[in-house]
Amino acid sequence: MATTEFNEKVHDAVLSALKRTNRIPYLFVGSGISRRYMGTENWNDLLEWVCNIVGTPMRKYAIYKQMIQAAGYDNELGPNPAIASRMEIDFLNALENNSLTEWTEKRSSDIYDNVPAMKLFIADHLRNDFSTRLMTDELKLLKKATRSIAGIITTNYDTLMEELFNGYKVYEEQDDLLFTQFAGIGEIYKIHGSINHPESMVLDAKDYEQFNEKAKYLIAKILTIFGEYPVIFLGYSISDPDVRKIVRAIADCAGPERISEMENRFIFVDYSQDKFAIMPSSIDVGKSVSMTTIKTNDFSPIYSAIAEMKQRYTPRVISQFRRQVFVGTSTSEKAEKMLPIAWSELDSLPQDTPVIVGLDQRDYGKPIRYEELYEDLLFDNKGFKSDLIIGAYMDNLLKKNPSGLPMYKYLLLAKIPVTGEKIRQNIKEYCCYDAYLSPSNKKDQPRYRKRLKEKSVDGLISTFGKKTAFKHLTCLYEDEIDPDCLYKYLREVACSDVPEDRRNKLESMLEDSEMRRCIRIYDYLTYGKQYLNKNSASTVAANSASLSGQEEHLATQ
């Protein structure tokens, strides 16, 4: 172990660096930390473990490595991404092995849901075969320092950081990282995914390709962290490709002045068994980024120095304040429960307990419900920001509402790129009028059309009555629907004024799937066609083909 005298120097150097910025640090955590306290494998050893434990038809890791290098796939990350891609194919073939039968049956539903099988296997290994059992005295010091650590950025898949930093907000998937408003403190960013969502794990060549496409956006999102807080790198080699990639992205996003500022905030802890030093160093990523490097085998003085940066309130509580700011005007809505507490008791609150700083009485900041999107489309009364809807809310809402939501109004007005997988899927699925008609709608269409004297929205009202005309909108063809007439009718039938004492009526109407379908059709006709014409020539062609088919059908009526 490092000498007592050297440890004192390490403690003083870290504490001095933190006091210069007068900020508690962020930790940038790599696989060396999980290996140090849990005994997990590094990247090479993890892939080798899969090869050895599964056996035929998988090959030895060394053979995969030579195959990939012979094919010329090696790059700055080394051969492992390409090795993992090749292994995944053989792993699928190995699922019929007797040794994997029990595991395959246990994980069959996830495999059928298209979660990559080898990632599931690795996630189960990391979840079930390891625990915090090593260097426990040192780990206790890290646990004591958590109050003085602003947050964590990690490339590790395991849940060690969540266990240590209980109550911190965890972001596990890239879409969460890209489209969520960070508080910037009291949070854990798992930039390579998590065993809790194996499909999010960045492991093979395709994963790294997708990660590289988003890396600069991701770094731009968290760049303020590197500008505001000192950053301590733990569990990495200074030549680690992940570190170099992140530092390069930071250097590309930041100007020379920002790089100079961040140089004074970076501390790199380089594990060394017998060479101890505190020295300046740099990483050359096209630009030279300087930092302080500490070579040691004892992390205790680093954790002790961090713990001396006293915080009146924990990062978790500060994070709650930043995420939950409620501002408002007069409203008749009442809080379900209000419990005034002392500032000193804030640390005892559960993570997601609403913390209200009352400037007035309104409730900006609460989660958006899908019903509010329908209401906003009809009455334009919510003041939603389209970038926020598309960037932070829509994808998650679509996951909970697989039949779709009114989205084209926000897509048309948004100024950010669409990267949410569910949004892209819905754009592809709902790119023409016919897509909004269910099989039963299409089946009933000829029968209801015969009853119409006038094939229009007014004709529907005349034939079926105002209260139920919306249930038969789908018996009209697209060019028979006047969007303005439909809009006027839907507002009337859905309760246009929407006073507080009649809100239940509006929500009751939205429980009807045909009412929701009508609003989504209006969204498509009014905003969707504009958006699709603007953004997709192929979709326009598909729509034209669909309309031509309708015209031919009309000619036969």
MIROSE-957416 format. One record per residue (C-alpha): residue in three letters; x, y, z. Coordinates in steps of 0.5 Angstrom, whole numbers, always signed. Layout:
BEGIN
ALA | X | Y | Z;
...
END
This chain:
BEGIN
MET | +0 | +0 | +0;
ALA | +2 | +7 | -1;
THR | +6 | +10 | +5;
THR | +2 | +15 | +10;
GLU | +7 | +21 | +8;
PHE | +5 | +20 | +1;
ASN | -3 | +19 | +3;
GLU | -3 | +25 | +6;
LYS | +0 | +29 | +0;
VAL | -5 | +26 | -4;
HIS | -11 | +28 | +1;
ASP | -8 | +35 | +1;
ALA | -7 | +35 | -7;
VAL | -15 | +33 | -8;
LEU | -17 | +38 | -2;
SER | -14 | +44 | -5;
ALA | -16 | +43 | -12;
LEU | -23 | +42 | -10;
LYS | -23 | +48 | -5;
ARG | -20 | +52 | -11;
THR | -26 | +51 | -15;
ASN | -31 | +51 | -8;
ARG | -35 | +46 | -11;
ILE | -36 | +39 | -10;
PRO | -34 | +34 | -15;
TYR | -37 | +29 | -20;
LEU | -34 | +22 | -21;
PHE | -33 | +19 | -28;
VAL | -33 | +12 | -26;
GLY | -30 | +6 | -30;
SER | -29 | -1 | -30;
GLY | -23 | -1 | -25;
ILE | -28 | +1 | -19;
SER | -33 | -5 | -20;
ARG | -27 | -10 | -21;
ARG | -24 | -6 | -15;
TYR | -30 | -7 | -10;
MET | -34 | -13 | -13;
GLY | -29 | -17 | -17;
THR | -32 | -16 | -24;
GLU | -28 | -17 | -30;
ASN | -26 | -12 | -35;
TRP | -28 | -12 | -42;
ASN | -23 | -17 | -45;
ASP | -24 | -22 | -39;
LEU | -32 | -21 | -40;
LEU | -32 | -23 | -47;
GLU | -27 | -29 | -45;
TRP | -32 | -31 | -40;
VAL | -38 | -32 | -44;
CYS | -34 | -36 | -49;
ASN | -31 | -40 | -44;
ILE | -38 | -41 | -40;
VAL | -42 | -43 | -46;
GLY | -37 | -47 | -50;
THR | -39 | -50 | -57;
PRO | -41 | -47 | -62;
MET | -37 | -41 | -59;
ARG | -30 | -40 | -60;
LYS | -24 | -38 | -56;
TYR | -24 | -31 | -55;
ALA | -17 | -31 | -57;
ILE | -19 | -34 | -64;
TYR | -25 | -29 | -65;
LYS | -19 | -24 | -63;
GLN | -15 | -26 | -69;
MET | -21 | -27 | -74;
ILE | -23 | -20 | -73;
GLN | -16 | -17 | -73;
ALA | -15 | -21 | -80;
ALA | -21 | -18 | -83;
GLY | -18 | -11 | -81;
TYR | -24 | -9 | -76;
ASP | -19 | -6 | -71;
ASN | -20 | +1 | -69;
GLU | -18 | +6 | -63;
LEU | -23 | +2 | -59;
GLY | -19 | -5 | -61;
PRO | -22 | -11 | -63;
ASN | -27 | -12 | -58;
PRO | -34 | -9 | -61;
ALA | -33 | -13 | -67;
ILE | -31 | -19 | -63;
ALA | -38 | -18 | -59;
SER | -42 | -17 | -66;
ARG | -39 | -24 | -68;
MET | -40 | -27 | -61;
GLU | -47 | -25 | -61;
ILE | -49 | -29 | -67;
ASP | -45 | -36 | -65;
PHE | -49 | -35 | -58;
LEU | -55 | -35 | -61;
ASN | -53 | -42 | -64;
ALA | -51 | -44 | -57;
LEU | -58 | -43 | -54;
GLU | -60 | -50 | -56;
ASN | -54 | -53 | -52;
ASN | -56 | -57 | -46;
SER | -52 | -53 | -41;
LEU | -56 | -46 | -43;
THR | -63 | -50 | -44;
GLU | -65 | -47 | -37;
TRP | -63 | -40 | -38;
THR | -66 | -40 | -45;
GLU | -73 | -42 | -42;
LYS | -72 | -37 | -36;
ARG | -71 | -31 | -41;
SER | -75 | -33 | -47;
SER | -80 | -28 | -46;
ASP | -74 | -22 | -47;
ILE | -71 | -26 | -52;
TYR | -78 | -26 | -56;
ASP | -78 | -19 | -55;
ASN | -72 | -18 | -59;
VAL | -67 | -16 | -53;
PRO | -60 | -19 | -55;
ALA | -59 | -25 | -52;
MET | -52 | -25 | -50;
LYS | -53 | -18 | -47;
LEU | -58 | -21 | -43;
PHE | -53 | -27 | -41;
ILE | -48 | -22 | -39;
ALA | -53 | -18 | -35;
ASP | -55 | -24 | -31;
HIS | -48 | -25 | -30;
LEU | -46 | -18 | -27;
ARG | -53 | -18 | -23;
ASN | -52 | -25 | -20;
ASP | -45 | -27 | -19;
PHE | -42 | -21 | -16;
SER | -43 | -16 | -10;
THR | -39 | -11 | -6;
ARG | -34 | -16 | -2;
LEU | -27 | -13 | -3;
MET | -24 | -7 | +0;
THR | -30 | -6 | +4;
ASP | -26 | -1 | +9;
GLU | -24 | +4 | +3;
LEU | -31 | +3 | +0;
LYS | -34 | +5 | +7;
LEU | -30 | +12 | +6;
LEU | -33 | +13 | -1;
LYS | -40 | +11 | +2;
LYS | -39 | +17 | +7;
ALA | -37 | +22 | +2;
THR | -43 | +21 | -2;
ARG | -46 | +27 | +1;
SER | -40 | +31 | -2;
ILE | -40 | +28 | -9;
ALA | -45 | +32 | -14;
GLY | -46 | +26 | -19;
ILE | -43 | +20 | -23;
ILE | -42 | +19 | -30;
THR | -40 | +12 | -31;
THR | -39 | +7 | -37;
ASN | -40 | +1 | -32;
TYR | -47 | -3 | -33;
ASP | -47 | -6 | -26;
THR | -51 | -2 | -21;
LEU | -46 | -1 | -16;
MET | -46 | +7 | -16;
GLU | -54 | +6 | -15;
GLU | -53 | +2 | -9;
LEU | -48 | +7 | -6;
PHE | -51 | +13 | -8;
ASN | -58 | +11 | -6;
GLY | -63 | +17 | -8;
TYR | -60 | +20 | -14;
LYS | -63 | +20 | -20;
VAL | -61 | +15 | -25;
TYR | -61 | +16 | -33;
GLU | -60 | +9 | -36;
GLU | -62 | +10 | -43;
GLN | -59 | +14 | -48;
ASP | -66 | +17 | -50;
ASP | -66 | +19 | -43;
LEU | -60 | +22 | -43;
LEU | -61 | +26 | -49;
PHE | -68 | +28 | -48;
THR | -69 | +30 | -41;
GLN | -68 | +36 | -37;
PHE | -62 | +35 | -32;
ALA | -62 | +38 | -25;
GLY | -54 | +37 | -26;
ILE | -53 | +35 | -19;
GLY | -55 | +29 | -15;
GLU | -56 | +25 | -21;
ILE | -52 | +18 | -24;
TYR | -51 | +18 | -32;
LYS | -50 | +11 | -35;
ILE | -47 | +13 | -41;
HIS | -46 | +6 | -44;
GLY | -53 | +3 | -41;
SER | -55 | -1 | -35;
ILE | -56 | -9 | -33;
ASN | -63 | -6 | -31;
HIS | -64 | -5 | -39;
PRO | -60 | -10 | -43;
GLU | -62 | -7 | -49;
SER | -59 | -1 | -47;
MET | -52 | -4 | -46;
VAL | -46 | -1 | -51;
LEU | -43 | -7 | -53;
ASP | -42 | -9 | -60;
ALA | -40 | -5 | -66;
LYS | -47 | -3 | -68;
ASP | -48 | +0 | -61;
TYR | -41 | +4 | -61;
GLU | -43 | +6 | -68;
GLN | -50 | +9 | -65;
PHE | -46 | +12 | -59;
ASN | -41 | +15 | -63;
GLU | -47 | +18 | -67;
LYS | -50 | +21 | -61;
ALA | -44 | +22 | -57;
LYS | -43 | +30 | -59;
TYR | -50 | +31 | -57;
LEU | -49 | +28 | -51;
ILE | -43 | +31 | -49;
ALA | -46 | +38 | -51;
LYS | -52 | +36 | -46;
ILE | -47 | +35 | -40;
LEU | -41 | +40 | -42;
THR | -44 | +45 | -37;
ILE | -42 | +39 | -31;
PHE | -35 | +39 | -34;
GLY | -35 | +47 | -34;
GLU | -38 | +48 | -27;
TYR | -35 | +42 | -23;
PRO | -28 | +39 | -22;
VAL | -28 | +32 | -25;
ILE | -25 | +26 | -22;
PHE | -23 | +20 | -26;
LEU | -23 | +13 | -22;
GLY | -23 | +6 | -25;
TYR | -20 | +8 | -32;
SER | -13 | +8 | -35;
ILE | -10 | +14 | -38;
SER | -10 | +11 | -45;
ASP | -17 | +8 | -44;
PRO | -21 | +9 | -51;
ASP | -27 | +11 | -47;
VAL | -24 | +16 | -44;
ARG | -20 | +19 | -50;
LYS | -27 | +19 | -54;
ILE | -30 | +23 | -48;
VAL | -25 | +28 | -47;
ARG | -24 | +29 | -55;
ALA | -32 | +30 | -55;
ILE | -31 | +35 | -50;
ALA | -25 | +38 | -53;
ASP | -29 | +39 | -60;
CYS | -35 | +42 | -56;
ALA | -31 | +47 | -52;
GLY | -27 | +53 | -54;
PRO | -20 | +54 | -52;
GLU | -22 | +58 | -46;
ARG | -27 | +53 | -44;
ILE | -22 | +47 | -45;
SER | -17 | +52 | -41;
GLU | -22 | +52 | -35;
MET | -23 | +45 | -35;
GLU | -16 | +43 | -35;
ASN | -16 | +46 | -28;
ARG | -22 | +42 | -26;
PHE | -19 | +35 | -28;
ILE | -16 | +30 | -23;
PHE | -14 | +23 | -26;
VAL | -13 | +17 | -21;
ASP | -9 | +12 | -24;
TYR | -8 | +5 | -21;
SER | -1 | +3 | -20;
GLN | +1 | -2 | -15;
ASP | +8 | +0 | -14;
LYS | +9 | +7 | -17;
PHE | +6 | +13 | -13;
ALA | +6 | +20 | -16;
ILE | +2 | +26 | -16;
MET | +4 | +30 | -23;
PRO | +1 | +34 | -29;
SER | +0 | +30 | -35;
SER | -4 | +31 | -41;
ILE | -8 | +27 | -46;
ASP | -7 | +28 | -54;
VAL | -14 | +28 | -57;
GLY | -12 | +33 | -63;
LYS | -12 | +38 | -58;
SER | -8 | +37 | -51;
VAL | -12 | +37 | -45;
SER | -8 | +37 | -39;
MET | -10 | +35 | -32;
THR | -7 | +33 | -25;
THR | -5 | +25 | -25;
ILE | -5 | +21 | -18;
LYS | -1 | +14 | -19;
THR | -3 | +10 | -13;
ASN | -6 | +4 | -10;
ASP | -10 | +7 | -4;
PHE | -16 | +11 | -6;
SER | -18 | +12 | +2;
PRO | -14 | +19 | +2;
ILE | -18 | +21 | -4;
TYR | -25 | +19 | -1;
SER | -23 | +23 | +5;
ALA | -21 | +29 | +2;
ILE | -28 | +29 | -2;
ALA | -32 | +28 | +5;
GLU | -29 | +34 | +8;
MET | -32 | +39 | +3;
LYS | -38 | +40 | +7;
GLN | -45 | +41 | +4;
ARG | -51 | +44 | +8;
TYR | -56 | +40 | +4;
THR | -55 | +33 | +0;
PRO | -54 | +33 | -8;
ARG | -60 | +29 | -8;
VAL | -64 | +35 | -4;
ILE | -61 | +40 | -9;
SER | -63 | +36 | -15;
GLN | -70 | +36 | -13;
PHE | -71 | +43 | -12;
ARG | -68 | +44 | -19;
ARG | -73 | +39 | -22;
GLN | -79 | +41 | -18;
VAL | -80 | +49 | -19;
PHE | -87 | +50 | -19;
VAL | -89 | +57 | -21;
GLY | -97 | +60 | -22;
THR | -103 | +64 | -22;
SER | -109 | +63 | -19;
THR | -113 | +57 | -19;
SER | -118 | +53 | -16;
GLU | -114 | +46 | -16;
LYS | -112 | +44 | -9;
ALA | -106 | +40 | -7;
GLU | -108 | +33 | -5;
LYS | -103 | +34 | +1;
MET | -99 | +39 | +4;
LEU | -94 | +38 | +10;
PRO | -90 | +43 | +12;
ILE | -83 | +41 | +14;
ALA | -76 | +44 | +17;
TRP | -71 | +45 | +12;
SER | -66 | +41 | +16;
GLU | -71 | +35 | +15;
LEU | -71 | +35 | +7;
ASP | -66 | +30 | +7;
SER | -71 | +25 | +10;
LEU | -76 | +26 | +4;
PRO | -76 | +20 | -1;
GLN | -73 | +22 | -8;
ASP | -79 | +23 | -12;
THR | -83 | +27 | -6;
PRO | -85 | +34 | -9;
VAL | -82 | +40 | -6;
ILE | -86 | +46 | -7;
VAL | -83 | +53 | -7;
GLY | -89 | +57 | -7;
LEU | -88 | +63 | -11;
ASP | -96 | +63 | -12;
GLN | -101 | +58 | -13;
ARG | -100 | +54 | -20;
ASP | -97 | +48 | -22;
TYR | -92 | +48 | -28;
GLY | -87 | +43 | -27;
LYS | -92 | +37 | -26;
PRO | -91 | +31 | -31;
ILE | -95 | +32 | -38;
ARG | -101 | +27 | -38;
TYR | -103 | +24 | -45;
GLU | -110 | +27 | -44;
GLU | -107 | +34 | -44;
LEU | -104 | +33 | -51;
TYR | -111 | +32 | -54;
GLU | -114 | +38 | -50;
ASP | -108 | +42 | -52;
LEU | -110 | +40 | -59;
LEU | -117 | +42 | -59;
PHE | -117 | +48 | -55;
ASP | -109 | +51 | -55;
ASN | -110 | +52 | -48;
LYS | -104 | +49 | -45;
GLY | -98 | +53 | -47;
PHE | -94 | +47 | -48;
LYS | -87 | +48 | -52;
SER | -86 | +43 | -58;
ASP | -79 | +42 | -57;
LEU | -80 | +40 | -50;
ILE | -86 | +35 | -52;
ILE | -82 | +32 | -57;
GLY | -75 | +32 | -54;
ALA | -77 | +30 | -47;
TYR | -84 | +27 | -46;
MET | -87 | +24 | -53;
ASP | -83 | +18 | -54;
ASN | -85 | +16 | -47;
LEU | -92 | +17 | -47;
LEU | -92 | +13 | -54;
LYS | -89 | +7 | -50;
LYS | -95 | +8 | -45;
ASN | -100 | +9 | -51;
PRO | -98 | +4 | -57;
SER | -105 | +6 | -61;
GLY | -102 | +13 | -62;
LEU | -102 | +20 | -60;
PRO | -104 | +27 | -63;
MET | -96 | +29 | -65;
TYR | -96 | +32 | -71;
LYS | -97 | +39 | -69;
TYR | -91 | +39 | -64;
LEU | -87 | +35 | -69;
LEU | -89 | +41 | -74;
LEU | -87 | +46 | -70;
ALA | -81 | +43 | -66;
LYS | -74 | +46 | -68;
ILE | -70 | +40 | -65;
PRO | -68 | +33 | -69;
VAL | -73 | +27 | -68;
THR | -69 | +22 | -65;
GLY | -74 | +18 | -60;
GLU | -75 | +11 | -63;
LYS | -82 | +11 | -61;
ILE | -84 | +18 | -65;
ARG | -80 | +15 | -71;
GLN | -84 | +9 | -71;
ASN | -91 | +12 | -70;
ILE | -89 | +17 | -76;
LYS | -87 | +11 | -80;
GLU | -94 | +8 | -78;
TYR | -99 | +14 | -79;
CYS | -96 | +17 | -85;
CYS | -103 | +16 | -89;
TYR | -110 | +17 | -87;
ASP | -112 | +10 | -88;
ALA | -107 | +8 | -82;
TYR | -112 | +11 | -77;
LEU | -117 | +6 | -79;
SER | -118 | +0 | -75;
PRO | -120 | -7 | -79;
SER | -127 | -6 | -76;
ASN | -127 | +1 | -79;
LYS | -126 | -1 | -86;
LYS | -131 | -7 | -85;
ASP | -136 | -2 | -83;
GLN | -135 | +3 | -88;
PRO | -139 | +1 | -94;
ARG | -145 | +0 | -89;
TYR | -145 | +7 | -86;
ARG | -144 | +10 | -92;
LYS | -150 | +8 | -95;
ARG | -154 | +12 | -90;
LEU | -150 | +18 | -91;
LYS | -154 | +23 | -96;
GLU | -148 | +28 | -96;
LYS | -141 | +25 | -95;
SER | -138 | +30 | -90;
VAL | -138 | +32 | -83;
ASP | -144 | +36 | -83;
GLY | -147 | +30 | -87;
LEU | -145 | +26 | -81;
ILE | -148 | +30 | -76;
SER | -155 | +31 | -80;
THR | -155 | +23 | -80;
PHE | -152 | +21 | -74;
GLY | -153 | +27 | -69;
LYS | -148 | +31 | -66;
LYS | -147 | +27 | -60;
THR | -145 | +21 | -64;
ALA | -143 | +23 | -71;
PHE | -136 | +23 | -69;
LYS | -136 | +15 | -68;
HIS | -137 | +15 | -75;
LEU | -132 | +19 | -78;
THR | -128 | +14 | -81;
CYS | -134 | +12 | -86;
LEU | -131 | +18 | -90;
TYR | -126 | +18 | -94;
GLU | -120 | +23 | -93;
ASP | -122 | +28 | -99;
GLU | -129 | +28 | -96;
ILE | -127 | +31 | -89;
ASP | -126 | +39 | -88;
PRO | -121 | +40 | -83;
ASP | -124 | +46 | -80;
CYS | -131 | +43 | -80;
LEU | -128 | +37 | -76;
TYR | -124 | +42 | -71;
LYS | -131 | +46 | -70;
TYR | -135 | +40 | -69;
LEU | -130 | +36 | -64;
ARG | -129 | +43 | -60;
GLU | -137 | +43 | -59;
VAL | -138 | +36 | -57;
ALA | -132 | +36 | -53;
CYS | -134 | +42 | -49;
SER | -131 | +48 | -52;
ASP | -130 | +52 | -45;
VAL | -127 | +47 | -41;
PRO | -129 | +50 | -34;
GLU | -126 | +47 | -28;
ASP | -133 | +44 | -26;
ARG | -134 | +41 | -33;
ARG | -127 | +38 | -34;
ASN | -129 | +31 | -32;
LYS | -134 | +31 | -38;
LEU | -128 | +33 | -43;
GLU | -124 | +27 | -40;
SER | -130 | +22 | -40;
MET | -130 | +24 | -48;
LEU | -123 | +22 | -48;
GLU | -124 | +15 | -46;
ASP | -128 | +14 | -52;
SER | -123 | +11 | -57;
GLU | -127 | +14 | -63;
MET | -126 | +21 | -60;
ARG | -119 | +20 | -59;
ARG | -118 | +17 | -66;
CYS | -122 | +23 | -69;
ILE | -117 | +28 | -66;
ARG | -111 | +24 | -68;
ILE | -114 | +24 | -75;
TYR | -115 | +32 | -75;
ASP | -108 | +33 | -72;
TYR | -106 | +29 | -78;
LEU | -110 | +33 | -83;
THR | -108 | +39 | -81;
TYR | -101 | +38 | -79;
GLY | -99 | +32 | -81;
LYS | -99 | +32 | -88;
GLN | -95 | +39 | -88;
TYR | -90 | +36 | -83;
LEU | -89 | +29 | -88;
ASN | -89 | +34 | -94;
LYS | -84 | +38 | -91;
ASN | -80 | +32 | -88;
SER | -81 | +26 | -93;
ALA | -81 | +25 | -100;
SER | -82 | +18 | -100;
THR | -88 | +19 | -95;
VAL | -91 | +24 | -99;
ALA | -91 | +18 | -105;
ALA | -94 | +13 | -101;
ASN | -100 | +18 | -99;
SER | -101 | +20 | -106;
ALA | -101 | +12 | -108;
SER | -106 | +12 | -102;
LEU | -111 | +18 | -104;
SER | -111 | +15 | -111;
GLY | -113 | +8 | -109;
GLN | -119 | +12 | -105;
GLU | -121 | +16 | -111;
GLU | -121 | +10 | -115;
HIS | -126 | +7 | -110;
LEU | -130 | +13 | -110;
ALA | -131 | +13 | -117;
THR | -134 | +6 | -116;
GLN | -139 | +9 | -111;
END
